[in-house]
Structure formats: C-alpha cells, structure tokens
Amino acid sequence: MAFGRLERTATPKPMSDINMTPLIDVMLVLLVIFIITAPLMASSLRLNLPKAEGGAPADTPSVLSIAIDPSGQLYLQDQKIATAELGAQAKTAAQRNPQTEVQLRADQTVPYGRVAELIGLLQTAGLSRIGFVTSGSPPPAPASP
C-alpha cells in the first residue's frame, strides 16, 4: 500500500544565467575601500629633495665634526673625547647656537646601535641638525663567484 501520489512532477530546470548585480555591488564597495585606504598606506615621510646633481657642503658658521672609528672611539674635531665630555661639549655648542650643525663621520664597521646612541646623545644636548658625511664615490660592488 503506497501513500502519496504515483505521478512525478517535473523538477524545475537549473538556472543557467549568472546574476551579475551582487558581483558588481561587491566590486564597487571594494573599489571605494581601496580608494580611501590607498593614501593611508603610502609613506608619511615627505622629502623636499634638492634638484642639483650633487649637494654642496653647507657653509654654516658653527659646525661640530664628530667621528667614530671602527673600535667605537669618539673624536671631536679629530681629537679623542669621552662620551660624557662630548655630551657636555654638545650642550655648550647648542647653548651658543641652537642651529649648530653636526657632521658625523662613522666607519662602515661601526654597529648601528653605537651610531644611534650618539645621535640620541646629541639630540638630548639640543643639537638636531645632524648630517652624515660619506665618501665621494660608492664602494665597489662585490665580485660574484
């Protein structure tokens, strides 16, 4: 004894068309999100670089020349100096002229941390104009084996 109908009705045919409206809506929303966030992902550092072939040394009247040798020893105007004494000299120079420029020469083998400590010391003393002195020509490229 069977319950129900014996005749079968035809099932609806599958839809062969793709509805593009939701896809377009999602793409437009993503486009707006990217348009809004793209400027935020760019670097916030804005530099106004000179348009010259090479930079000429600044002719500022007060300059402190500081050097660090490979062992980490500090030199002020090519004379050995202790870190504490350099801080005192930098503070004195900053009090005389806050626009005093520091020309920093560091050997390639000096650890980055040592240079960062020196920059922090100079900024604590009140000197914020710090320039890195480099050689005129780039170092030769290493030979490939």
Secondary structure as GFF3:
##gff-version 3
##sequence-region A 1 145
A	DSSP	alpha_helix	21	41	.	.	.	ID=ss1
A	DSSP	beta_strand	63	68	.	.	.	ID=ss2
A	DSSP	beta_strand	74	76	.	.	.	ID=ss3
A	DSSP	beta_strand	79	81	.	.	.	ID=ss4
A	DSSP	alpha_helix	83	96	.	.	.	ID=ss5
A	DSSP	beta_strand	101	106	.	.	.	ID=ss6
A	DSSP	alpha_helix	112	125	.	.	.	ID=ss7
A	DSSP	beta_strand	129	132	.	.	.	ID=ss8
###
